[in-house]
């Protein structure tokens, strides 16, 4: 099953890539961010 009811698209991950590549994320260190529509919780 797919928790969000659909498969992911490149745009779904794009926001995270854009954020972590920006200066806005300069204080974020050592994190694992699962951008997978909730599949790791399922």
KOLGU-4560 file (N, C-alpha, C; in nm, 3 decimals, padded with zeros to 5 digits):
<recs>
<n_xx: 00.083 n_yy: -00.120 n_zz: 00.000 ca_xx: 00.000 ca_yy: 00.000 ca_zz: 00.000 c_xx: 00.087 c_yy: 00.125 c_zz: 00.000 mol: A seq: 1 type: UNK>
<n_xx: 00.027 n_yy: 00.232 n_zz: -00.043 ca_xx: 00.095 ca_yy: 00.361 ca_zz: -00.048 c_xx: 00.020 c_yy: 00.456 c_zz: 00.045 mol: A seq: 2 type: UNK>
<n_xx: 00.079 n_yy: 00.496 n_zz: 00.159 ca_xx: 00.009 ca_yy: 00.577 ca_zz: 00.259 c_xx: -00.057 c_yy: 00.704 c_zz: 00.205 mol: A seq: 3 type: UNK>
<n_xx: 00.008 n_yy: 00.775 n_zz: 00.115 ca_xx: -00.049 ca_yy: 00.900 ca_zz: 00.063 c_xx: -00.147 c_yy: 00.875 c_zz: -00.051 mol: A seq: 4 type: UNK>
<n_xx: -00.162 n_yy: 00.750 n_zz: -00.093 ca_xx: -00.256 ca_yy: 00.717 ca_zz: -00.198 c_xx: -00.203 c_yy: 00.737 c_zz: -00.340 mol: A seq: 5 type: UNK>
<n_xx: -00.076 n_yy: 00.769 n_zz: -00.352 ca_xx: -00.015 ca_yy: 00.787 ca_zz: -00.484 c_xx: 00.135 c_yy: 00.771 c_zz: -00.470 mol: A seq: 6 type: UNK>
<n_xx: 00.201 n_yy: 00.742 n_zz: -00.581 ca_xx: 00.346 ca_yy: 00.733 ca_zz: -00.583 c_xx: 00.405 c_yy: 00.873 c_zz: -00.587 mol: A seq: 7 type: UNK>
<n_xx: 00.523 n_yy: 00.889 n_zz: -00.534 ca_xx: 00.590 ca_yy: 01.018 ca_zz: -00.532 c_xx: 00.638 c_yy: 01.062 c_zz: -00.669 mol: A seq: 8 type: UNK>
<n_xx: 00.649 n_yy: 01.195 n_zz: -00.683 ca_xx: 00.700 ca_yy: 01.256 ca_zz: -00.806 c_xx: 00.826 c_yy: 01.333 c_zz: -00.772 mol: A seq: 9 type: UNK>
<n_xx: 00.909 n_yy: 01.361 n_zz: -00.870 ca_xx: 01.031 ca_yy: 01.439 ca_zz: -00.843 c_xx: 01.001 c_yy: 01.572 c_zz: -00.774 mol: A seq: 10 type: UNK>
<n_xx: 00.891 n_yy: 01.636 n_zz: -00.808 ca_xx: 00.857 ca_yy: 01.764 ca_zz: -00.744 c_xx: 00.831 c_yy: 01.748 c_zz: -00.594 mol: A seq: 11 type: UNK>
<n_xx: 00.786 n_yy: 01.630 n_zz: -00.552 ca_xx: 00.761 ca_yy: 01.607 ca_zz: -00.410 c_xx: 00.890 c_yy: 01.612 c_zz: -00.329 mol: A seq: 12 type: UNK>
<n_xx: 00.999 n_yy: 01.574 n_zz: -00.390 ca_xx: 01.129 ca_yy: 01.575 ca_zz: -00.322 c_xx: 01.200 c_yy: 01.707 c_zz: -00.345 mol: A seq: 13 type: UNK>
<n_xx: 01.167 n_yy: 01.775 n_zz: -00.452 ca_xx: 01.235 ca_yy: 01.899 ca_zz: -00.490 c_xx: 01.236 c_yy: 02.006 c_zz: -00.384 mol: A seq: 14 type: UNK>
<n_xx: 01.124 n_yy: 02.020 n_zz: -00.311 ca_xx: 01.119 ca_yy: 02.124 ca_zz: -00.208 c_xx: 01.224 c_yy: 02.100 c_zz: -00.101 mol: A seq: 15 type: UNK>
<n_xx: 01.244 n_yy: 01.974 n_zz: -00.062 ca_xx: 01.343 ca_yy: 01.943 ca_zz: 00.041 c_xx: 01.484 c_yy: 01.969 c_zz: -00.008 mol: A seq: 16 type: UNK>
<n_xx: 01.512 n_yy: 01.930 n_zz: -00.131 ca_xx: 01.644 ca_yy: 01.954 ca_zz: -00.189 c_xx: 01.671 c_yy: 02.103 c_zz: -00.196 mol: A seq: 17 type: UNK>
<n_xx: 01.573 n_yy: 02.179 n_zz: -00.242 ca_xx: 01.589 ca_yy: 02.324 ca_zz: -00.253 c_xx: 01.613 c_yy: 02.387 c_zz: -00.116 mol: A seq: 18 type: UNK>
<n_xx: 01.538 n_yy: 02.345 n_zz: -00.016 ca_xx: 01.553 ca_yy: 02.400 ca_zz: 00.118 c_xx: 01.691 c_yy: 02.370 c_zz: 00.176 mol: A seq: 19 type: UNK>
<n_xx: 01.733 n_yy: 02.245 n_zz: 00.171 ca_xx: 01.860 ca_yy: 02.208 ca_zz: 00.232 c_xx: 01.980 c_yy: 02.260 c_zz: 00.156 mol: A seq: 20 type: UNK>
<n_xx: 01.962 n_yy: 02.299 n_zz: 00.033 ca_xx: 02.070 ca_yy: 02.360 ca_zz: -00.045 c_xx: 02.075 c_yy: 02.511 c_zz: -00.025 mol: A seq: 21 type: UNK>
<n_xx: 01.978 n_yy: 02.566 n_zz: 00.048 ca_xx: 01.971 ca_yy: 02.711 ca_zz: 00.066 c_xx: 02.036 c_yy: 02.754 c_zz: 00.197 mol: A seq: 22 type: UNK>
<n_xx: 02.054 n_yy: 02.883 n_zz: 00.213 ca_xx: 02.107 ca_yy: 02.939 ca_zz: 00.337 c_xx: 02.009 c_yy: 02.926 c_zz: 00.452 mol: A seq: 23 type: UNK>
<n_xx: 01.881 n_yy: 02.907 n_zz: 00.422 ca_xx: 01.780 ca_yy: 02.892 ca_zz: 00.527 c_xx: 01.807 c_yy: 02.769 c_zz: 00.614 mol: A seq: 24 type: UNK>
<n_xx: 01.874 n_yy: 02.670 n_zz: 00.560 ca_xx: 01.901 ca_yy: 02.546 ca_zz: 00.633 c_xx: 02.042 c_yy: 02.544 c_zz: 00.692 mol: A seq: 25 type: UNK>
<n_xx: 02.105 n_yy: 02.658 n_zz: 00.703 ca_xx: 02.244 ca_yy: 02.661 ca_zz: 00.749 c_xx: 02.262 c_yy: 02.613 c_zz: 00.893 mol: A seq: 26 type: UNK>
<n_xx: 02.156 n_yy: 02.611 n_zz: 00.972 ca_xx: 02.166 ca_yy: 02.568 ca_zz: 01.111 c_xx: 02.124 c_yy: 02.422 c_zz: 01.129 mol: A seq: 27 type: UNK>
<n_xx: 02.082 n_yy: 02.356 n_zz: 01.024 ca_xx: 02.041 ca_yy: 02.216 ca_zz: 01.029 c_xx: 02.164 c_yy: 02.128 c_zz: 01.012 mol: A seq: 28 type: UNK>
<n_xx: 02.184 n_yy: 02.036 n_zz: 01.106 ca_xx: 02.297 ca_yy: 01.944 ca_zz: 01.097 c_xx: 02.254 c_yy: 01.803 c_zz: 01.137 mol: A seq: 29 type: UNK>
<n_xx: 02.313 n_yy: 01.704 n_zz: 01.074 ca_xx: 02.297 ca_yy: 01.566 ca_zz: 01.115 c_xx: 02.156 c_yy: 01.511 c_zz: 01.121 mol: A seq: 30 type: UNK>
<n_xx: 02.074 n_yy: 01.544 n_zz: 01.027 ca_xx: 01.936 ca_yy: 01.495 ca_zz: 01.028 c_xx: 01.911 c_yy: 01.397 c_zz: 00.915 mol: A seq: 31 type: UNK>
<n_xx: 01.817 n_yy: 01.308 n_zz: 00.937 ca_xx: 01.766 ca_yy: 01.220 ca_zz: 00.832 c_xx: 01.623 c_yy: 01.263 c_zz: 00.806 mol: A seq: 32 type: UNK>
<n_xx: 01.598 n_yy: 01.315 n_zz: 00.689 ca_xx: 01.465 ca_yy: 01.362 ca_zz: 00.652 c_xx: 01.406 c_yy: 01.263 c_zz: 00.552 mol: A seq: 33 type: UNK>
<n_xx: 01.300 n_yy: 01.196 n_zz: 00.590 ca_xx: 01.236 ca_yy: 01.098 ca_zz: 00.502 c_xx: 01.127 c_yy: 01.168 c_zz: 00.422 mol: A seq: 34 type: UNK>
<n_xx: 01.153 n_yy: 01.191 n_zz: 00.296 ca_xx: 01.054 ca_yy: 01.253 ca_zz: 00.207 c_xx: 00.997 c_yy: 01.138 c_zz: 00.123 mol: A seq: 35 type: UNK>
<n_xx: 00.907 n_yy: 01.062 n_zz: 00.186 ca_xx: 00.858 ca_yy: 00.941 ca_zz: 00.121 c_xx: 00.707 c_yy: 00.920 c_zz: 00.137 mol: A seq: 36 type: UNK>
<n_xx: 00.635 n_yy: 01.024 n_zz: 00.167 ca_xx: 00.489 ca_yy: 01.013 ca_zz: 00.176 c_xx: 00.439 c_yy: 00.932 c_zz: 00.294 mol: A seq: 37 type: UNK>
<n_xx: 00.520 n_yy: 00.915 n_zz: 00.396 ca_xx: 00.478 ca_yy: 00.842 ca_zz: 00.516 c_xx: 00.507 c_yy: 00.693 c_zz: 00.512 mol: A seq: 38 type: UNK>
<n_xx: 00.577 n_yy: 00.646 n_zz: 00.413 ca_xx: 00.601 ca_yy: 00.502 ca_zz: 00.401 c_xx: 00.682 c_yy: 00.446 c_zz: 00.518 mol: A seq: 39 type: UNK>
<n_xx: 00.772 n_yy: 00.523 n_zz: 00.577 ca_xx: 00.850 ca_yy: 00.471 ca_zz: 00.690 c_xx: 00.765 c_yy: 00.459 c_zz: 00.815 mol: A seq: 40 type: UNK>
<n_xx: 00.655 n_yy: 00.531 n_zz: 00.825 ca_xx: 00.566 ca_yy: 00.524 ca_zz: 00.940 c_xx: 00.467 c_yy: 00.410 c_zz: 00.923 mol: A seq: 41 type: UNK>
<n_xx: 00.435 n_yy: 00.379 n_zz: 00.800 ca_xx: 00.333 ca_yy: 00.280 ca_zz: 00.769 c_xx: 00.371 c_yy: 00.147 c_zz: 00.815 mol: A seq: 42 type: UNK>
</recs>
